[in-house]
């Protein structure tokens, strides 16, 4: 199982999004996504998300908040993915260019209009709630075929 993190930085009613448009072999090519990536050996989810956000944006996060855990069975090359989903409102530094795509602050009201994975529209709306969640998203040939979620108080 591939373990990774995903983070949505929030500021002034906007969310920092990465338009994944620079790498041809990127499974997310052409889509908008949060920041994050794969764990390095020995990292906790918090270690991973802080490092990934810094590498992709130049920003240093403080107090990332774990909001949910998501699984994606056989997402790519028959490999299951597990993703630890974070949000953050505390960060410092200057936004730098990313070698994976273009970084953009997007108005929260316009997020659902972006070219997203279909399942992202679900969990982005769940971030509006104050509940932790565990979800499973099943894709086949890039199309969402099923999903389920459990919310915790």
MIVO-120159 format. One record per residue (C-alpha): residue number from 1; residue in three letters; x, y, z. Coordinates in steps of 0.1 Angstrom, whole numbers, padded with zeros to 4 digits, m for minus. Example, Ala and Ser with C-alpha at 12.3 -4.5 7.8 and 13.67 -1.06 7.14 Angstrom:
BEGIN
+-----+------+-------+-------+-------+
| pos | code |  east | north |    up |
+-----+------+-------+-------+-------+
|   1 |  ALA |  0123 | m0045 |  0078 |
|   2 |  SER |  0137 | m0011 |  0071 |
+-----+------+-------+-------+-------+
// end
This chain:
BEGIN
+-----+------+-------+-------+-------+
| pos | code |  east | north |    up |
+-----+------+-------+-------+-------+
|   1 |  UNK |  0000 |  0000 |  0000 |
|   2 |  UNK |  0013 |  0034 | m0009 |
|   3 |  UNK |  0011 |  0059 |  0020 |
|   4 |  UNK |  0009 |  0096 |  0013 |
|   5 |  UNK | m0004 |  0129 |  0025 |
|   6 |  UNK | m0026 |  0156 |  0010 |
|   7 |  UNK | m0029 |  0191 |  0024 |
|   8 |  UNK | m0051 |  0221 |  0017 |
|   9 |  UNK | m0037 |  0254 |  0029 |
|  10 |  UNK | m0064 |  0280 |  0037 |
|  11 |  UNK | m0062 |  0318 |  0038 |
|  12 |  UNK | m0087 |  0346 |  0035 |
|  13 |  UNK | m0115 |  0324 |  0019 |
|  14 |  UNK | m0091 |  0308 | m0005 |
|  15 |  UNK | m0073 |  0275 | m0008 |
|  16 |  UNK | m0039 |  0269 | m0023 |
|  17 |  UNK | m0042 |  0245 | m0052 |
|  18 |  UNK | m0016 |  0228 | m0074 |
|  19 |  UNK | m0026 |  0226 | m0111 |
|  20 |  UNK | m0006 |  0194 | m0120 |
|  21 |  UNK |  0005 |  0203 | m0155 |
|  22 |  UNK |  0042 |  0198 | m0157 |
|  23 |  UNK |  0049 |  0161 | m0157 |
|  24 |  UNK |  0036 |  0139 | m0185 |
|  25 |  UNK |  0038 |  0107 | m0164 |
|  26 |  UNK |  0018 |  0122 | m0135 |
|  27 |  UNK | m0014 |  0102 | m0127 |
|  28 |  UNK | m0029 |  0136 | m0117 |
|  29 |  UNK | m0018 |  0154 | m0150 |
|  30 |  UNK | m0042 |  0182 | m0158 |
|  31 |  UNK | m0061 |  0181 | m0125 |
|  32 |  UNK | m0060 |  0205 | m0096 |
|  33 |  UNK | m0050 |  0190 | m0062 |
|  34 |  UNK | m0038 |  0200 | m0028 |
|  35 |  UNK | m0001 |  0196 | m0019 |
|  36 |  UNK |  0014 |  0165 | m0006 |
|  37 |  UNK |  0031 |  0133 | m0015 |
|  38 |  UNK |  0046 |  0100 | m0005 |
|  39 |  UNK |  0061 |  0091 |  0029 |
|  40 |  UNK |  0098 |  0088 |  0033 |
|  41 |  UNK |  0111 |  0060 |  0056 |
|  42 |  UNK |  0106 |  0068 |  0092 |
|  43 |  UNK |  0082 |  0097 |  0087 |
|  44 |  UNK |  0049 |  0103 |  0106 |
|  45 |  UNK |  0020 |  0117 |  0086 |
|  46 |  UNK |  0028 |  0152 |  0101 |
|  47 |  UNK |  0065 |  0149 |  0092 |
|  48 |  UNK |  0055 |  0139 |  0056 |
|  49 |  UNK |  0029 |  0167 |  0051 |
|  50 |  UNK |  0052 |  0194 |  0065 |
|  51 |  UNK |  0081 |  0183 |  0043 |
|  52 |  UNK |  0059 |  0179 |  0012 |
|  53 |  UNK |  0043 |  0213 |  0015 |
|  54 |  UNK |  0077 |  0229 |  0020 |
|  55 |  UNK |  0092 |  0211 | m0010 |
|  56 |  UNK |  0062 |  0219 | m0033 |
|  57 |  UNK |  0055 |  0255 | m0022 |
|  58 |  UNK |  0083 |  0269 | m0001 |
|  59 |  UNK |  0059 |  0274 |  0027 |
|  60 |  UNK |  0065 |  0261 |  0062 |
|  61 |  UNK |  0034 |  0249 |  0080 |
|  62 |  UNK |  0027 |  0251 |  0117 |
|  63 |  UNK |  0000 |  0229 |  0133 |
|  64 |  UNK | m0013 |  0210 |  0104 |
|  65 |  UNK | m0047 |  0195 |  0113 |
|  66 |  UNK | m0055 |  0159 |  0104 |
|  67 |  UNK | m0090 |  0159 |  0090 |
|  68 |  UNK | m0094 |  0124 |  0075 |
|  69 |  UNK | m0080 |  0092 |  0062 |
|  70 |  UNK | m0088 |  0079 |  0028 |
|  71 |  UNK | m0081 |  0047 |  0009 |
|  72 |  UNK | m0081 |  0043 | m0028 |
|  73 |  UNK | m0081 |  0005 | m0037 |
|  74 |  UNK | m0061 | m0003 | m0069 |
|  75 |  UNK | m0058 |  0034 | m0077 |
|  76 |  UNK | m0028 |  0031 | m0100 |
|  77 |  UNK | m0010 |  0000 | m0113 |
|  78 |  UNK | m0032 | m0022 | m0091 |
|  79 |  UNK | m0017 | m0005 | m0060 |
|  80 |  UNK | m0038 |  0006 | m0030 |
|  81 |  UNK | m0032 |  0041 | m0017 |
|  82 |  UNK | m0038 |  0054 |  0018 |
|  83 |  UNK | m0039 |  0092 |  0021 |
|  84 |  UNK | m0038 |  0113 |  0053 |
|  85 |  UNK | m0058 |  0145 |  0046 |
|  86 |  UNK | m0047 |  0177 |  0064 |
|  87 |  UNK | m0057 |  0213 |  0064 |
|  88 |  UNK | m0036 |  0242 |  0076 |
|  89 |  UNK | m0041 |  0279 |  0083 |
|  90 |  UNK | m0008 |  0287 |  0099 |
|  91 |  UNK |  0023 |  0289 |  0076 |
|  92 |  UNK |  0051 |  0312 |  0067 |
|  93 |  UNK |  0075 |  0319 |  0039 |
|  94 |  UNK |  0072 |  0329 |  0003 |
|  95 |  UNK |  0054 |  0309 | m0023 |
|  96 |  UNK |  0080 |  0294 | m0047 |
|  97 |  UNK |  0076 |  0278 | m0081 |
|  98 |  UNK |  0067 |  0241 | m0081 |
|  99 |  UNK |  0082 |  0216 | m0105 |
| 100 |  UNK |  0050 |  0196 | m0106 |
| 101 |  UNK |  0026 |  0224 | m0117 |
| 102 |  UNK |  0013 |  0259 | m0111 |
| 103 |  UNK |  0003 |  0270 | m0076 |
| 104 |  UNK | m0028 |  0291 | m0074 |
| 105 |  UNK | m0049 |  0306 | m0045 |
| 106 |  UNK | m0084 |  0297 | m0055 |
| 107 |  UNK | m0116 |  0312 | m0040 |
| 108 |  UNK | m0132 |  0285 | m0019 |
| 109 |  UNK | m0166 |  0290 | m0037 |
| 110 |  UNK | m0149 |  0281 | m0070 |
| 111 |  UNK | m0131 |  0249 | m0060 |
| 112 |  UNK | m0158 |  0226 | m0073 |
| 113 |  UNK | m0155 |  0243 | m0107 |
| 114 |  UNK | m0119 |  0232 | m0111 |
| 115 |  UNK | m0108 |  0200 | m0130 |
| 116 |  UNK | m0107 |  0177 | m0099 |
| 117 |  UNK | m0109 |  0140 | m0094 |
| 118 |  UNK | m0146 |  0133 | m0089 |
| 119 |  UNK | m0141 |  0121 | m0054 |
| 120 |  UNK | m0123 |  0153 | m0044 |
| 121 |  UNK | m0156 |  0172 | m0047 |
| 122 |  UNK | m0170 |  0150 | m0019 |
| 123 |  UNK | m0141 |  0153 |  0006 |
| 124 |  UNK | m0136 |  0190 | m0001 |
| 125 |  UNK | m0172 |  0196 |  0010 |
| 126 |  UNK | m0166 |  0173 |  0041 |
| 127 |  UNK | m0138 |  0197 |  0052 |
| 128 |  UNK | m0165 |  0223 |  0059 |
| 129 |  UNK | m0177 |  0201 |  0087 |
| 130 |  UNK | m0158 |  0197 |  0120 |
| 131 |  UNK | m0159 |  0159 |  0119 |
| 132 |  UNK | m0130 |  0136 |  0113 |
| 133 |  UNK | m0137 |  0111 |  0085 |
| 134 |  UNK | m0126 |  0078 |  0071 |
| 135 |  UNK | m0134 |  0072 |  0034 |
| 136 |  UNK | m0129 |  0048 |  0006 |
| 137 |  UNK | m0129 |  0059 | m0031 |
| 138 |  UNK | m0130 |  0033 | m0058 |
| 139 |  UNK | m0119 |  0043 | m0093 |
| 140 |  UNK | m0118 |  0023 | m0125 |
| 141 |  UNK | m0100 |  0037 | m0155 |
| 142 |  UNK | m0100 |  0072 | m0139 |
| 143 |  UNK | m0137 |  0072 | m0132 |
| 144 |  UNK | m0152 |  0071 | m0097 |
| 145 |  UNK | m0174 |  0040 | m0094 |
| 146 |  UNK | m0181 |  0039 | m0057 |
| 147 |  UNK | m0173 |  0056 | m0024 |
| 148 |  UNK | m0182 |  0053 |  0013 |
| 149 |  UNK | m0175 |  0074 |  0043 |
| 150 |  UNK | m0178 |  0072 |  0081 |
| 151 |  UNK | m0178 |  0104 |  0102 |
| 152 |  UNK | m0165 |  0106 |  0137 |
| 153 |  UNK | m0175 |  0131 |  0164 |
+-----+------+-------+-------+-------+
// end
